[in-house]
Amino acid sequence: MDINQFLITPAESAGRTGPHDRIVMSSRVRVARNIKSLPFPGWAKKADRVKTLDQIRPAVEGLPQMSDSFSESMDNLSAVDKQILVERHLISREHAAKNAGSGLVLNREESLCVMINEEDHLRMQALRPGLQLKQAWLAIDQVDSHLEKKLDYAFSPTLGFLTACPTNLGTGIRVSAMLHLPGLVLAEQINQIITSVNKLGLAVRGLYGEGTEALGNVFQVSNQMTLGEAETDIVERLNKVLAQIIEHEENSRATLLERKPKTVFNHIGRAYGVLANAYSITSKETMNLLSLMKLGVDLEMFSDTNKALIDELFILTQPAHLQKQHSEKLGAEERDAMRAEMLRERLKNVGRPLTPPSGGSLDKTKE
Amino acid sequence: MDINQFLITPAESAGRTGPHDRIVMSSRVRVARNIKSLPFPGWAKKADRVKTLDQIRPAVEGLPQMSDSFSESMDNLSAVDKQILVERHLISREHAAKNAGSGLVLNREESLCVMINEEDHLRMQALRPGLQLKQAWLAIDQVDSHLEKKLDYAFSPTLGFLTACPTNLGTGIRVSAMLHLPGLVLAEQINQIITSVNKLGLAVRGLYGEGTEALGNVFQVSNQMTLGEAETDIVERLNKVLAQIIEHEENSRATLLERKPKTVFNHIGRAYGVLANAYSITSKETMNLLSLMKLGVDLEMFSDTNKALIDELFILTQPAHLQKQHSEKLGAEERDAMRAEMLRERLKNVGRPLTPPSGGSLDKTKE
């Protein structure tokens, strides 16, 4: 498969649906593995890394789950293509910076992605739409079992799987969910939630943007500990916390709609108005306004608009995705104009937001 | 005529057209006159003011130009009705504060308005759409000639018409035009223009808003001197300056469209998007966004929208006009919601702004 086949088309993942997908945009489980007697990527010389890649890659490509997949050495990918993979949350920023000796194997559905020689020899992740942590875990566990037969994992009976960084030691598992929490942000309750979740040993961070910034009201919640807890327990614990966050978000939305419906509609209406009519718009503003429009879709303010369109625009309006559509290199100002043009075009047939018939009742916002 | 007949309907003046009406919203000439041997309103006791009103009012009502008119003593008007007259620029804020002993005679077309016992015994003004200073002057001159036969004006052969304030002494004339200058504001050339115009002995001020603020990019240019210059010379001089301001505004628009078309479209598109989709909007934001939409209409970005709709919304979205439509007293927050509702409703059938086919050429902006 040629990477361009899917890089220039809308992200397949945007159209998929899953449980609680109004709030949980996606679920993800990744595991870190290393090969015994080979140096960790950070220590290894380039020749060693190339050797490691050559050894691991055929095993990954040979997985039944990778029968229709894209496989490439990082030095064969352009900067823009790498950035597109980052914007789709398929590879890390760190992996995008790698070159020869690091690689990537990705299936066509974008539901399974293996980074070779990132921080560890193997970083493999399964993605699912909505809240499907268990399903993602089962998928990656299958892959792991397959690979275990072909590769000699570095494993200690006392410590578990060995990893380059001790924060991944043991199970090597990182379970996470991408959450859309506009209600908690608008109600100014998000910081309280983050503090509570942190106390439970889970990490919360903005998925887009720098530092603590959470553009588009999108947050990632993940486990921090990988040692001393079974994988299924980690998944179970995260599931419980996510159920509570979902409930808080639903409550925030319901309360906002009950107490300040006009304020909520005002945010959503203006967001749509600007997105559908601007001639220049930054990535940051786009994210934040798309988030509000997504909330509007949840509230059924857009009768003929589906969730997929908004989720797709979240991805397609990002810098590398815009750059990919043009042969010449775009400056920031040109990108802002192109982004606005794309939004105007894609939102052309979306009718103006209407006041929900219920005036925004509780029932409309419940799963 | 009952004042409510026209106060609750759209301002008739909004629909009218005149020369250069894309930039010159209206022309106005007012003259100040006083009656010999009666004390000026500021000096007069209430009984004297009532006597003066009783003497002047029948003469004004009897004018052929006032055959279909509304005539009322200020104490018979509610605060909201007075405010509506201010918002339509028919009476001054000072006159709206008057009660018994002051009055108002207004013709149905809202093209002729006489305030009795404002600062002077008579403040009569003629209004015309677009650039029609001479026509306004001729209209008010006719009214003046008629009244002169019935009322004994205070007149000095050396000073001319006597007025309460020396700034009006002589001709008692104030010639003004209401200008929409978004191009000069966007190009940041407006202050330079104001300084130049001031040097020519003309006053420039924002028509809406407090102090130097010019909400909606609407400015009023008027003469400052009333002594030692014939009325027709004042009109002629203002006409010359206005012709130059119009040219500067046209040039600013053309230059902006040539150099930064996307920036101009971006302002206009966003303005429309917010106006058509907000659920709460202040009077101030409304003015400023309507100004941009008006510019968009001039640039033919709204294929099926006419100038009259925007000019009407400029008036109908103001506080007293909104209050007039509701029996209960509205708070500021409720007004912001009502204003947004009116805008959404009135702009419902306005298609989204389109990039002008010419990309915004010079020709499109020329009269």
Chai-1 contact restraints between the chains, C-beta under 6 A:
chainA,res_idxA,chainB,res_idxB,connection_type,confidence,min_distance_angstrom,max_distance_angstrom,comment,restraint_id
A,K262,B,Y279,contact,1.0,0.0,6.0,A-B,restraint_1
A,K262,B,S280,contact,1.0,0.0,6.0,A-B,restraint_2
A,K262,B,A337,contact,1.0,0.0,6.0,A-B,restraint_3
A,F265,B,Y279,contact,1.0,0.0,6.0,A-B,restraint_4
A,N266,B,A278,contact,1.0,0.0,6.0,A-B,restraint_5
A,N266,B,Y279,contact,1.0,0.0,6.0,A-B,restraint_6
A,N266,B,S280,contact,1.0,0.0,6.0,A-B,restraint_7
A,G269,B,N277,contact,1.0,0.0,6.0,A-B,restraint_8
A,G269,B,A278,contact,1.0,0.0,6.0,A-B,restraint_9
A,G269,B,Y279,contact,1.0,0.0,6.0,A-B,restraint_10
A,R270,B,V274,contact,1.0,0.0,6.0,A-B,restraint_11
A,R270,B,A278,contact,1.0,0.0,6.0,A-B,restraint_12
A,Y272,B,N277,contact,1.0,0.0,6.0,A-B,restraint_13
A,G273,B,G273,contact,1.0,0.0,6.0,A-B,restraint_14
A,G273,B,V274,contact,1.0,0.0,6.0,A-B,restraint_15
A,G273,B,N277,contact,1.0,0.0,6.0,A-B,restraint_16
A,V274,B,R270,contact,1.0,0.0,6.0,A-B,restraint_17
A,V274,B,G273,contact,1.0,0.0,6.0,A-B,restraint_18
A,A276,B,G273,contact,1.0,0.0,6.0,A-B,restraint_19
A,N277,B,G269,contact,1.0,0.0,6.0,A-B,restraint_20
A,N277,B,R270,contact,1.0,0.0,6.0,A-B,restraint_21
A,N277,B,Y272,contact,1.0,0.0,6.0,A-B,restraint_22
A,N277,B,G273,contact,1.0,0.0,6.0,A-B,restraint_23
A,A278,B,N266,contact,1.0,0.0,6.0,A-B,restraint_24
A,A278,B,G269,contact,1.0,0.0,6.0,A-B,restraint_25
A,A278,B,R270,contact,1.0,0.0,6.0,A-B,restraint_26
A,Y279,B,K262,contact,1.0,0.0,6.0,A-B,restraint_27
A,Y279,B,F265,contact,1.0,0.0,6.0,A-B,restraint_28
A,Y279,B,N266,contact,1.0,0.0,6.0,A-B,restraint_29
A,Y279,B,G269,contact,1.0,0.0,6.0,A-B,restraint_30
A,S280,B,K262,contact,1.0,0.0,6.0,A-B,restraint_31
A,S280,B,N266,contact,1.0,0.0,6.0,A-B,restraint_32
A,A337,B,K262,contact,1.0,0.0,6.0,A-B,restraint_33
